[in-house]
Amino acid sequence: MTPSLSRRHFALALPSALLAAGCAAPHQGTGRPGDPVVLTLLSHYASGELKKALQGPVDEWNALHDRVKVRTKAVEFTDLLTTFMVRQAAGQGTDILHPYCLWNGQLVRAGVLRPAPPEHAEEIGCAYGAAAVGSSSVGGRVYGYPTEMQTYALYYNKRLLRAAGLDGPPRTWPELEEAAYRTARQDRYGNTLVQGFGLSTFDDSTTVGQTLALLNAAGGRFVSADGRSTAIDSPAGRAVFDLERRLVDRGASAPGVNVYQAFASGQVAMVISAGWWTTNLKALMGTAYREVGVAPVPLPEADGRCATLSTGFMLGVNTASEHPREAWEFLRWLNADKVRGTTRMSALQASVGSLTGRADDMRRLLGTGGDPNLHPFLDALAYAVPEPNVPGAQQAKSLLRKNIEALWTGQQTVDEALRSTRRQVDQEVSRSW
């Protein structure tokens, strides 16, 4: 999210500033009897519409509560994990954390996240979809309230498909390939004018995200159920790598192209990405956005069972917090209490074109005139597979991306990419326990 909603990659580098303060609570607290408890909340909602969207309910809480106040702090997403870890090591951890769920296993192993109390875990388990609960859990224990949830689906350009004589988006991989080859165009020198299917090495969302969405659609998994090895070297993983390699070899995909810019410019017919992109596309494309459609991720065969990838964030409580009861009280108010039929967090996410894992909330909010392109992402909440969040998940994802890019650019064959991924990821996740 933005900060940029398109920012879904992580660079392990020390943040330029360990802390950027948001709006301060009315009272800092002096420790004297009667002073309010001041909770700090650290997130990546550092600027723009996201900062404003979060600050709204925080200001509401502070106006309504004299005993407990909340103060927001924020850093850019690329600094968030490092900031959590550095502040914790320095004894400066904030009360409430807003991590990317991919990091939860690492944060739990490092002793940063506190398990949700039983009554909160029960509320989360009952009110949220399985993917959201899975993202906010580690080893079967719930660690926080899911906030932003992203599912993956197929974006397509209606105009480009019509021009190729296609009536609608593909539903199967054979249809996807046919549509990709029919819509792809090169100039007489072989330069790509239009990608039929947008494979791109630009960031995790377009490299790893759509590969895992296709893998899940094929019934495969990236990491084994016990979290100690990779499961991508499988018939499903081979089928995905074969598909992507064919698309590149036959000129339907050009991985060096920035797919975010190219799709908005009408130079990509289809691409798999997450729901956050709709907001960016509307801003970039203006009236041309009417040619954008969204459909479920195509399946290998017509009679397959729908599946895709989901990623997400959650709000949890720091083990170092001196006021965990008050922190959980605030999180329940923000994420569970209903105002005009929906939670404050669901309204917050809908206001920036995103979703939560509370499908009932999102149906109510989207049913009042929201973007119809968000509905396929909402439907996918029922069958999405959460991104694995074992202790070594971030490094495993980085290793997978490296091997996918080597496959797409011809540096590795399918066999080599599968073997290399298995060897490297197995080593990483096994030593992270």
C-alpha positions as a Markdown table, in Angstrom:
| # | Residue | x | y | z |
|---|---|---|---|---|
| 1 | Met | 0.0 | 0.0 | 0.0 |
| 2 | Thr | 1.3 | 3.6 | -0.4 |
| 3 | Pro | 2.0 | 4.8 | 1.1 |
| 4 | Ser | 2.0 | 3.5 | -2.5 |
| 5 | Leu | -0.6 | 0.8 | -2.8 |
| 6 | Ser | 1.7 | -0.9 | -5.3 |
| 7 | Arg | 4.6 | -1.4 | -2.8 |
| 8 | Arg | 4.7 | -5.1 | -2.0 |
| 9 | His | 8.4 | -5.8 | -1.9 |
| 10 | Phe | 10.8 | -5.7 | 1.0 |
| 11 | Ala | 14.4 | -4.6 | 1.2 |
| 12 | Leu | 16.3 | -5.6 | 4.2 |
| 13 | Ala | 18.0 | -2.4 | 5.0 |
| 14 | Leu | 18.2 | -0.2 | 8.1 |
| 15 | Pro | 15.5 | 2.4 | 8.0 |
| 16 | Ser | 16.6 | 6.0 | 7.4 |
| 17 | Ala | 14.8 | 7.0 | 10.5 |
| 18 | Leu | 13.7 | 4.5 | 13.1 |
| 19 | Leu | 10.6 | 6.4 | 13.8 |
| 20 | Ala | 8.3 | 8.9 | 12.2 |
| 21 | Ala | 5.6 | 10.2 | 14.5 |
| 22 | Gly | 2.0 | 10.6 | 13.5 |
| 23 | Cys | -0.6 | 12.7 | 15.2 |
| 24 | Ala | 0.1 | 12.7 | 18.9 |
| 25 | Ala | -2.6 | 11.8 | 21.5 |
| 26 | Pro | -3.9 | 14.7 | 23.6 |
| 27 | His | -2.0 | 13.6 | 26.7 |
| 28 | Gln | 1.4 | 11.9 | 26.8 |
| 29 | Gly | 1.0 | 10.7 | 30.4 |
| 30 | Thr | 3.3 | 11.5 | 33.3 |
| 31 | Gly | 2.8 | 8.4 | 35.4 |
| 32 | Arg | 0.8 | 10.3 | 37.9 |
| 33 | Pro | -2.5 | 8.7 | 39.1 |
| 34 | Gly | -5.3 | 9.6 | 36.9 |
| 35 | Asp | -3.2 | 10.2 | 33.8 |
| 36 | Pro | -4.3 | 8.3 | 30.7 |
| 37 | Val | -2.5 | 5.2 | 29.4 |
| 38 | Val | -1.0 | 6.1 | 26.0 |
| 39 | Leu | -0.7 | 3.3 | 23.5 |
| 40 | Thr | 1.6 | 3.6 | 20.5 |
| 41 | Leu | 0.6 | 2.0 | 17.1 |
| 42 | Leu | 3.4 | 1.5 | 14.5 |
| 43 | Ser | 2.3 | 0.9 | 10.9 |
| 44 | His | 3.4 | 1.6 | 7.3 |
| 45 | Tyr | 0.4 | 4.0 | 6.8 |
| 46 | Ala | 2.9 | 6.9 | 6.6 |
| 47 | Ser | 1.4 | 9.3 | 4.2 |
| 48 | Gly | -1.5 | 10.2 | 1.9 |
| 49 | Glu | -4.9 | 8.6 | 2.0 |
| 50 | Leu | -3.8 | 5.7 | 4.2 |
| 51 | Lys | -2.4 | 7.9 | 7.0 |
| 52 | Lys | -5.6 | 9.9 | 6.9 |
| 53 | Ala | -7.8 | 6.9 | 6.8 |
| 54 | Leu | -6.2 | 5.4 | 9.9 |
| 55 | Gln | -6.0 | 8.6 | 11.8 |
| 56 | Gly | -9.8 | 9.1 | 11.5 |
| 57 | Pro | -10.8 | 6.2 | 13.8 |
| 58 | Val | -7.8 | 6.9 | 16.1 |
| 59 | Asp | -9.0 | 10.4 | 16.6 |
| 60 | Glu | -12.5 | 9.1 | 17.2 |
| 61 | Trp | -11.2 | 6.7 | 19.9 |
| 62 | Asn | -9.2 | 9.4 | 21.6 |
| 63 | Ala | -12.3 | 11.7 | 21.7 |
| 64 | Leu | -14.4 | 9.0 | 23.2 |
| 65 | His | -12.0 | 7.6 | 25.8 |
| 66 | Asp | -10.3 | 9.4 | 28.6 |
| 67 | Arg | -8.5 | 6.5 | 30.3 |
| 68 | Val | -6.7 | 5.1 | 27.2 |
| 69 | Lys | -5.3 | 7.2 | 24.3 |
| 70 | Val | -3.7 | 6.0 | 21.1 |
| 71 | Arg | -0.8 | 7.6 | 19.2 |
| 72 | Thr | 0.1 | 6.6 | 15.7 |
| 73 | Lys | 3.6 | 6.2 | 14.4 |
| 74 | Ala | 4.6 | 5.2 | 10.9 |
| 75 | Val | 7.5 | 4.3 | 8.6 |
| 76 | Glu | 7.6 | 3.4 | 5.0 |
| 77 | Phe | 6.7 | -0.2 | 4.2 |
| 78 | Thr | 10.3 | -1.1 | 3.1 |
| 79 | Asp | 11.5 | -0.1 | 6.5 |
| 80 | Leu | 8.7 | -1.7 | 8.5 |
| 81 | Leu | 10.1 | -5.2 | 9.4 |
| 82 | Thr | 13.6 | -3.8 | 10.2 |
| 83 | Thr | 12.0 | -1.1 | 12.4 |
| 84 | Phe | 10.0 | -3.7 | 14.4 |
| 85 | Met | 13.2 | -5.8 | 15.0 |
| 86 | Val | 15.5 | -2.9 | 15.7 |
| 87 | Arg | 13.1 | -1.2 | 18.1 |
| 88 | Gln | 12.4 | -4.4 | 19.9 |
| 89 | Ala | 16.1 | -5.1 | 20.4 |
| 90 | Ala | 16.6 | -1.6 | 21.7 |
| 91 | Gly | 13.7 | -2.0 | 24.2 |
| 92 | Gln | 11.7 | 0.6 | 22.3 |
| 93 | Gly | 8.9 | -1.6 | 20.9 |
| 94 | Thr | 5.5 | -0.1 | 20.4 |
| 95 | Asp | 2.4 | -1.4 | 22.0 |
| 96 | Ile | 0.5 | -2.3 | 18.8 |
| 97 | Leu | 2.2 | -3.5 | 15.6 |
| 98 | His | 0.8 | -3.7 | 12.0 |
| 99 | Pro | 2.9 | -6.3 | 10.3 |
| 100 | Tyr | 2.7 | -7.8 | 6.8 |
| 101 | Cys | 1.5 | -11.3 | 7.6 |
| 102 | Leu | 4.4 | -12.9 | 5.7 |
| 103 | Trp | 6.6 | -11.9 | 8.6 |
| 104 | Asn | 4.4 | -13.3 | 11.4 |
| 105 | Gly | 6.5 | -16.5 | 11.8 |
| 106 | Gln | 9.7 | -14.5 | 12.1 |
| 107 | Leu | 8.1 | -12.1 | 14.6 |
| 108 | Val | 6.7 | -14.9 | 16.7 |
| 109 | Arg | 10.0 | -16.7 | 16.7 |
| 110 | Ala | 11.8 | -13.5 | 17.8 |
| 111 | Gly | 9.3 | -13.0 | 20.7 |
| 112 | Val | 7.8 | -9.8 | 19.3 |
| 113 | Leu | 4.1 | -10.8 | 18.9 |
| 114 | Arg | 1.8 | -11.7 | 21.8 |
| 115 | Pro | -0.8 | -14.4 | 21.2 |
| 116 | Ala | -4.4 | -13.1 | 21.1 |
| 117 | Pro | -6.3 | -13.8 | 24.3 |
| 118 | Pro | -8.9 | -16.6 | 24.0 |
| 119 | Glu | -11.9 | -14.3 | 23.7 |
| 120 | His | -10.2 | -12.3 | 20.9 |
| 121 | Ala | -9.0 | -15.4 | 19.1 |
| 122 | Glu | -12.5 | -16.8 | 19.2 |
| 123 | Glu | -13.9 | -13.5 | 17.8 |
| 124 | Ile | -11.3 | -13.6 | 15.0 |
| 125 | Gly | -11.9 | -17.2 | 14.2 |
| 126 | Cys | -15.7 | -16.7 | 13.9 |
| 127 | Ala | -15.8 | -13.4 | 12.1 |
| 128 | Tyr | -13.1 | -13.7 | 9.4 |
| 129 | Gly | -12.6 | -16.0 | 6.5 |
| 130 | Ala | -10.2 | -19.0 | 6.6 |
| 131 | Ala | -7.5 | -17.2 | 4.6 |
| 132 | Ala | -7.5 | -14.1 | 6.9 |
| 133 | Val | -7.4 | -16.3 | 10.0 |
| 134 | Gly | -4.6 | -18.4 | 8.5 |
| 135 | Ser | -2.6 | -15.3 | 7.7 |
| 136 | Ser | -2.8 | -14.0 | 11.2 |
| 137 | Ser | -2.0 | -17.3 | 12.8 |
| 138 | Val | 1.3 | -19.1 | 13.4 |
| 139 | Gly | 1.4 | -22.7 | 14.5 |
| 140 | Gly | -2.4 | -22.8 | 14.9 |
| 141 | Arg | -2.4 | -19.8 | 17.3 |
| 142 | Val | -4.0 | -16.5 | 16.4 |
| 143 | Tyr | -1.8 | -13.4 | 16.9 |
| 144 | Gly | -3.9 | -10.5 | 15.8 |
| 145 | Tyr | -6.9 | -9.0 | 13.9 |
| 146 | Pro | -6.6 | -9.2 | 10.1 |
| 147 | Thr | -6.8 | -5.8 | 8.5 |
| 148 | Glu | -6.0 | -5.4 | 4.8 |
| 149 | Met | -6.6 | -8.6 | 2.8 |
| 150 | Gln | -5.5 | -8.9 | -0.8 |
| 151 | Thr | -6.6 | -11.7 | -3.1 |
| 152 | Tyr | -5.3 | -12.3 | -6.6 |
| 153 | Ala | -7.4 | -12.4 | -9.8 |
| 154 | Leu | -7.0 | -11.9 | -13.6 |
| 155 | Tyr | -7.1 | -8.3 | -14.8 |
| 156 | Tyr | -7.8 | -8.0 | -18.6 |
| 157 | Asn | -8.2 | -5.3 | -21.2 |
| 158 | Lys | -11.6 | -5.7 | -22.8 |
| 159 | Arg | -10.6 | -3.7 | -25.9 |
| 160 | Leu | -7.5 | -5.8 | -26.6 |
| 161 | Leu | -9.4 | -9.1 | -26.2 |
| 162 | Arg | -12.2 | -7.8 | -28.5 |
| 163 | Ala | -9.7 | -6.8 | -31.1 |
| 164 | Ala | -8.3 | -10.4 | -31.1 |
| 165 | Gly | -11.8 | -11.8 | -31.6 |
| 166 | Leu | -12.2 | -13.0 | -28.0 |
| 167 | Asp | -15.6 | -12.7 | -26.3 |
| 168 | Gly | -14.4 | -12.6 | -22.7 |
| 169 | Pro | -11.6 | -13.5 | -20.3 |
| 170 | Pro | -10.1 | -17.0 | -20.3 |
| 171 | Arg | -11.3 | -19.6 | -17.7 |
| 172 | Thr | -8.7 | -22.3 | -18.3 |
| 173 | Trp | -4.9 | -22.3 | -19.0 |
| 174 | Pro | -5.4 | -23.5 | -22.6 |
| 175 | Glu | -7.7 | -20.5 | -23.1 |
| 176 | Leu | -5.2 | -18.2 | -21.3 |
| 177 | Glu | -2.5 | -19.3 | -23.7 |
| 178 | Glu | -4.6 | -18.9 | -26.8 |
| 179 | Ala | -5.7 | -15.4 | -25.7 |
| 180 | Ala | -2.1 | -14.5 | -24.8 |
| 181 | Tyr | -0.8 | -15.5 | -28.2 |
| 182 | Arg | -3.7 | -13.8 | -30.1 |
| 183 | Thr | -3.3 | -10.5 | -28.3 |
| 184 | Ala | 0.5 | -10.3 | -28.3 |
| 185 | Arg | 2.1 | -8.0 | -30.9 |
| 186 | Gln | 5.6 | -7.2 | -31.9 |
| 187 | Asp | 7.1 | -4.7 | -34.3 |
| 188 | Arg | 9.1 | -5.9 | -37.4 |
| 189 | Tyr | 12.3 | -5.9 | -35.3 |
| 190 | Gly | 10.7 | -8.2 | -32.7 |
| 191 | Asn | 10.2 | -5.6 | -30.0 |
| 192 | Thr | 7.2 | -6.1 | -27.8 |
| 193 | Leu | 4.3 | -3.7 | -28.5 |
| 194 | Val | 1.6 | -5.6 | -26.5 |
| 195 | Gln | 2.2 | -8.4 | -24.0 |
| 196 | Gly | -0.6 | -11.0 | -24.2 |
| 197 | Phe | 0.1 | -12.0 | -20.6 |
| 198 | Gly | 2.1 | -9.7 | -18.4 |
| 199 | Leu | 4.9 | -11.5 | -16.7 |
| 200 | Ser | 7.2 | -8.9 | -15.1 |
| 201 | Thr | 10.3 | -8.9 | -12.9 |
| 202 | Phe | 9.3 | -5.5 | -11.5 |
| 203 | Asp | 8.4 | -6.6 | -7.9 |
| 204 | Asp | 7.2 | -9.4 | -5.7 |
| 205 | Ser | 3.5 | -8.9 | -6.6 |
| 206 | Thr | 4.1 | -9.5 | -10.3 |
| 207 | Thr | 6.8 | -12.1 | -10.0 |
| 208 | Val | 6.1 | -14.2 | -7.0 |
| 209 | Gly | 2.4 | -13.2 | -6.4 |
| 210 | Gln | 1.0 | -14.3 | -9.7 |
| 211 | Thr | 3.2 | -17.4 | -9.9 |
| 212 | Leu | 1.8 | -18.5 | -6.5 |
| 213 | Ala | -1.7 | -17.6 | -7.6 |
| 214 | Leu | -1.3 | -20.0 | -10.6 |
| 215 | Leu | 0.3 | -22.6 | -8.4 |
| 216 | Asn | -2.6 | -22.5 | -5.9 |
| 217 | Ala | -5.1 | -22.7 | -8.9 |
| 218 | Ala | -3.3 | -25.9 | -10.0 |
| 219 | Gly | -3.7 | -27.4 | -6.5 |
| 220 | Gly | -0.1 | -26.9 | -5.6 |
| 221 | Arg | 1.6 | -25.2 | -2.6 |
| 222 | Phe | 4.9 | -23.3 | -2.2 |
| 223 | Val | 5.7 | -24.5 | 1.3 |
| 224 | Ser | 4.8 | -27.9 | 2.9 |
| 225 | Ala | 2.1 | -28.1 | 5.5 |
| 226 | Asp | 4.6 | -28.4 | 8.4 |
| 227 | Gly | 6.5 | -25.3 | 7.1 |
| 228 | Arg | 9.9 | -27.1 | 7.0 |
| 229 | Ser | 10.3 | -27.6 | 3.2 |
| 230 | Thr | 9.2 | -26.3 | -0.1 |
| 231 | Ala | 6.5 | -28.1 | -2.1 |
| 232 | Ile | 6.9 | -26.3 | -5.4 |
| 233 | Asp | 8.9 | -29.1 | -7.0 |
| 234 | Ser | 5.7 | -31.0 | -7.8 |
| 235 | Pro | 3.5 | -31.7 | -10.9 |
| 236 | Ala | 1.6 | -28.5 | -10.2 |
| 237 | Gly | 4.8 | -26.4 | -9.8 |
| 238 | Arg | 6.3 | -27.9 | -13.0 |
| 239 | Ala | 3.0 | -27.1 | -14.8 |
| 240 | Val | 3.2 | -23.4 | -13.7 |
| 241 | Phe | 6.9 | -23.0 | -14.6 |
| 242 | Asp | 6.2 | -24.7 | -18.0 |
| 243 | Leu | 3.3 | -22.4 | -18.7 |
| 244 | Glu | 5.3 | -19.3 | -17.9 |
| 245 | Arg | 8.3 | -20.4 | -19.9 |
| 246 | Arg | 6.2 | -21.1 | -23.0 |
| 247 | Leu | 4.6 | -17.7 | -22.8 |
| 248 | Val | 8.0 | -16.0 | -22.7 |
| 249 | Asp | 9.5 | -18.3 | -25.4 |
| 250 | Arg | 6.6 | -17.7 | -27.8 |
| 251 | Gly | 6.7 | -13.9 | -27.3 |
| 252 | Ala | 3.5 | -13.5 | -25.4 |
| 253 | Ser | 5.3 | -12.2 | -22.3 |
| 254 | Ala | 8.2 | -9.8 | -21.9 |
| 255 | Pro | 9.4 | -10.0 | -18.3 |
| 256 | Gly | 11.6 | -6.9 | -18.5 |
| 257 | Val | 8.6 | -4.6 | -19.0 |
| 258 | Asn | 7.1 | -2.7 | -16.0 |
| 259 | Val | 3.7 | -4.3 | -16.1 |
| 260 | Tyr | 2.1 | -1.6 | -13.9 |
| 261 | Gln | 2.8 | 1.1 | -16.5 |
| 262 | Ala | 2.3 | -1.1 | -19.5 |
| 263 | Phe | -1.1 | -2.4 | -18.5 |
| 264 | Ala | -2.4 | 1.1 | -17.8 |
| 265 | Ser | -1.1 | 2.2 | -21.2 |
| 266 | Gly | -3.0 | -0.5 | -23.0 |
| 267 | Gln | 0.2 | -2.5 | -23.7 |
| 268 | Val | -0.7 | -5.7 | -21.8 |
| 269 | Ala | -3.9 | -7.7 | -22.4 |
| 270 | Met | -3.9 | -9.8 | -19.2 |
| 271 | Val | -2.1 | -10.0 | -15.9 |
| 272 | Ile | -2.7 | -11.6 | -12.6 |
| 273 | Ser | -2.4 | -9.2 | -9.6 |
| 274 | Ala | -4.0 | -8.2 | -6.3 |
| 275 | Gly | -7.1 | -6.1 | -5.7 |
| 276 | Trp | -5.2 | -3.0 | -4.4 |
| 277 | Trp | -4.3 | -2.3 | -8.0 |
| 278 | Thr | -7.8 | -1.2 | -8.9 |
| 279 | Thr | -7.4 | 2.1 | -7.1 |
| 280 | Asn | -4.1 | 2.8 | -8.9 |
| 281 | Leu | -5.5 | 1.9 | -12.3 |
| 282 | Lys | -8.5 | 4.2 | -12.0 |
| 283 | Ala | -6.2 | 7.1 | -11.1 |
| 284 | Leu | -3.8 | 6.3 | -14.0 |
| 285 | Met | -6.3 | 5.4 | -16.7 |
| 286 | Gly | -9.1 | 7.9 | -16.2 |
| 287 | Thr | -12.0 | 7.1 | -18.6 |
| 288 | Ala | -10.0 | 4.2 | -20.2 |
| 289 | Tyr | -10.5 | 2.3 | -16.9 |
| 290 | Arg | -13.9 | 1.3 | -18.3 |
| 291 | Glu | -12.0 | -1.2 | -20.5 |
| 292 | Val | -10.6 | -3.0 | -17.5 |
| 293 | Gly | -12.3 | -6.2 | -16.4 |
| 294 | Val | -11.5 | -8.7 | -13.6 |
| 295 | Ala | -12.1 | -12.4 | -13.6 |
| 296 | Pro | -11.0 | -15.4 | -11.4 |
| 297 | Val | -7.6 | -16.8 | -11.9 |
| 298 | Pro | -7.9 | -19.4 | -14.8 |
| 299 | Leu | -7.6 | -23.1 | -13.9 |
| 300 | Pro | -5.6 | -25.8 | -15.6 |
| 301 | Glu | -8.9 | -27.5 | -16.5 |
| 302 | Ala | -12.5 | -26.4 | -16.8 |
| 303 | Asp | -13.7 | -28.7 | -14.0 |
| 304 | Gly | -11.0 | -27.6 | -11.5 |
| 305 | Arg | -11.7 | -26.1 | -8.1 |
| 306 | Cys | -11.1 | -22.4 | -7.8 |
| 307 | Ala | -8.1 | -21.3 | -5.8 |
| 308 | Thr | -5.8 | -18.3 | -5.7 |
| 309 | Leu | -3.3 | -16.5 | -3.4 |
| 310 | Ser | -4.1 | -14.1 | -0.6 |
| 311 | Thr | -1.8 | -11.8 | 1.3 |
| 312 | Gly | -2.5 | -9.5 | 4.2 |
| 313 | Phe | -1.7 | -7.4 | 7.2 |
| 314 | Met | -2.8 | -7.6 | 10.8 |
| 315 | Leu | -2.8 | -5.6 | 14.0 |
| 316 | Gly | -1.3 | -7.4 | 17.0 |
| 317 | Val | 0.1 | -6.6 | 20.4 |
| 318 | Asn | 3.8 | -6.5 | 21.3 |
| 319 | Thr | 5.0 | -8.9 | 24.0 |
| 320 | Ala | 6.8 | -5.9 | 25.5 |
| 321 | Ser | 3.7 | -3.8 | 25.9 |
| 322 | Glu | 3.0 | -2.8 | 29.5 |
| 323 | His | -0.7 | -2.4 | 28.7 |
| 324 | Pro | -1.8 | -5.5 | 26.7 |
| 325 | Arg | -5.4 | -5.5 | 28.0 |
| 326 | Glu | -5.9 | -1.9 | 26.9 |
| 327 | Ala | -4.3 | -2.6 | 23.5 |
| 328 | Trp | -6.6 | -5.5 | 22.8 |
| 329 | Glu | -9.5 | -3.5 | 23.9 |
| 330 | Phe | -8.7 | -0.8 | 21.3 |
| 331 | Leu | -8.1 | -3.5 | 18.6 |
| 332 | Arg | -11.5 | -5.0 | 19.3 |
| 333 | Trp | -13.2 | -1.6 | 19.1 |
| 334 | Leu | -11.4 | -0.9 | 15.7 |
| 335 | Asn | -11.8 | -4.3 | 14.2 |
| 336 | Ala | -14.9 | -5.9 | 15.7 |
| 337 | Asp | -17.3 | -3.3 | 16.9 |
| 338 | Lys | -19.9 | -2.4 | 14.3 |
| 339 | Val | -20.9 | 1.1 | 13.2 |
| 340 | Arg | -23.8 | 1.4 | 10.7 |
| 341 | Gly | -23.5 | -2.3 | 10.1 |
| 342 | Thr | -19.7 | -2.7 | 9.5 |
| 343 | Thr | -16.5 | -2.4 | 11.5 |
| 344 | Arg | -14.4 | 0.7 | 11.4 |
| 345 | Met | -11.5 | -1.3 | 9.8 |
| 346 | Ser | -13.6 | -2.6 | 7.0 |
| 347 | Ala | -14.9 | 1.0 | 6.3 |
| 348 | Leu | -11.3 | 2.2 | 6.4 |
| 349 | Gln | -10.1 | -0.4 | 3.9 |
| 350 | Ala | -13.1 | 0.2 | 1.6 |
| 351 | Ser | -12.4 | 3.9 | 1.6 |
| 352 | Val | -9.0 | 3.3 | 0.0 |
| 353 | Gly | -10.2 | 0.6 | -2.5 |
| 354 | Ser | -9.1 | -2.4 | -0.4 |
| 355 | Leu | -10.7 | -5.3 | 1.4 |
| 356 | Thr | -10.7 | -6.9 | 4.8 |
| 357 | Gly | -11.2 | -10.6 | 5.6 |
| 358 | Arg | -14.8 | -9.9 | 6.9 |
| 359 | Ala | -16.7 | -10.8 | 3.8 |
| 360 | Asp | -20.1 | -9.7 | 5.3 |
| 361 | Asp | -18.7 | -6.2 | 5.9 |
| 362 | Met | -17.3 | -6.0 | 2.4 |
| 363 | Arg | -20.5 | -7.1 | 0.7 |
| 364 | Arg | -22.4 | -4.5 | 2.6 |
| 365 | Leu | -19.9 | -1.8 | 1.7 |
| 366 | Leu | -19.4 | -2.8 | -2.0 |
| 367 | Gly | -23.1 | -3.2 | -2.5 |
| 368 | Thr | -23.7 | 0.5 | -2.1 |
| 369 | Gly | -22.1 | 1.4 | -5.4 |
| 370 | Gly | -18.5 | 0.4 | -5.2 |
| 371 | Asp | -16.2 | -0.6 | -8.1 |
| 372 | Pro | -17.6 | -3.8 | -9.6 |
| 373 | Asn | -14.1 | -4.9 | -10.4 |
| 374 | Leu | -13.6 | -5.4 | -6.6 |
| 375 | His | -16.2 | -8.1 | -6.4 |
| 376 | Pro | -14.1 | -11.0 | -7.9 |
| 377 | Phe | -11.5 | -10.2 | -5.2 |
| 378 | Leu | -14.2 | -10.3 | -2.6 |
| 379 | Asp | -15.5 | -13.7 | -3.9 |
| 380 | Ala | -12.0 | -15.0 | -3.8 |
| 381 | Leu | -11.8 | -14.6 | 0.0 |
| 382 | Ala | -13.9 | -17.8 | 0.2 |
| 383 | Tyr | -11.3 | -19.9 | -1.6 |
| 384 | Ala | -7.9 | -18.1 | -1.4 |
| 385 | Val | -4.9 | -19.7 | 0.1 |
| 386 | Pro | -2.9 | -17.5 | 2.5 |
| 387 | Glu | 0.7 | -16.8 | 1.8 |
| 388 | Pro | 2.9 | -19.1 | 3.9 |
| 389 | Asn | 4.3 | -17.2 | 7.0 |
| 390 | Val | 6.8 | -19.7 | 8.4 |
| 391 | Pro | 9.8 | -18.2 | 10.2 |
| 392 | Gly | 11.9 | -18.1 | 7.0 |
| 393 | Ala | 9.1 | -17.0 | 4.8 |
| 394 | Gln | 10.5 | -13.6 | 3.7 |
| 395 | Gln | 13.9 | -15.1 | 2.6 |
| 396 | Ala | 12.1 | -18.0 | 1.0 |
| 397 | Lys | 10.0 | -15.6 | -1.1 |
| 398 | Ser | 13.1 | -13.7 | -2.1 |
| 399 | Leu | 14.8 | -17.0 | -3.2 |
| 400 | Leu | 11.7 | -18.0 | -5.2 |
| 401 | Arg | 11.6 | -14.7 | -7.0 |
| 402 | Lys | 15.3 | -15.0 | -7.9 |
| 403 | Asn | 14.7 | -18.4 | -9.5 |
| 404 | Ile | 11.5 | -17.4 | -11.3 |
| 405 | Glu | 13.4 | -14.5 | -12.9 |
| 406 | Ala | 16.2 | -16.9 | -13.9 |
| 407 | Leu | 13.6 | -19.1 | -15.5 |
| 408 | Trp | 11.9 | -16.3 | -17.4 |
| 409 | Thr | 15.2 | -14.8 | -18.7 |
| 410 | Gly | 16.5 | -18.1 | -19.9 |
| 411 | Gln | 19.3 | -18.5 | -17.3 |
| 412 | Gln | 17.6 | -21.7 | -16.0 |
| 413 | Thr | 15.5 | -24.5 | -17.5 |
| 414 | Val | 12.3 | -25.5 | -15.8 |
| 415 | Asp | 14.1 | -28.5 | -14.2 |
| 416 | Glu | 17.0 | -26.3 | -13.0 |
| 417 | Ala | 14.6 | -23.7 | -11.6 |
| 418 | Leu | 12.6 | -26.3 | -9.7 |
| 419 | Arg | 15.7 | -28.0 | -8.3 |
| 420 | Ser | 17.4 | -24.7 | -7.3 |
| 421 | Thr | 14.3 | -23.4 | -5.6 |
| 422 | Arg | 13.8 | -26.6 | -3.7 |
| 423 | Arg | 17.4 | -26.8 | -2.5 |
| 424 | Gln | 17.7 | -23.1 | -1.5 |
| 425 | Val | 14.2 | -22.8 | 0.1 |
| 426 | Asp | 14.5 | -26.1 | 2.0 |
| 427 | Gln | 17.8 | -24.9 | 3.5 |
| 428 | Glu | 16.3 | -21.6 | 4.5 |
| 429 | Val | 13.1 | -22.7 | 6.1 |
| 430 | Ser | 14.6 | -25.7 | 7.8 |
| 431 | Arg | 17.2 | -23.6 | 9.6 |
| 432 | Ser | 14.7 | -20.9 | 10.6 |
| 433 | Trp | 13.0 | -23.1 | 13.1 |
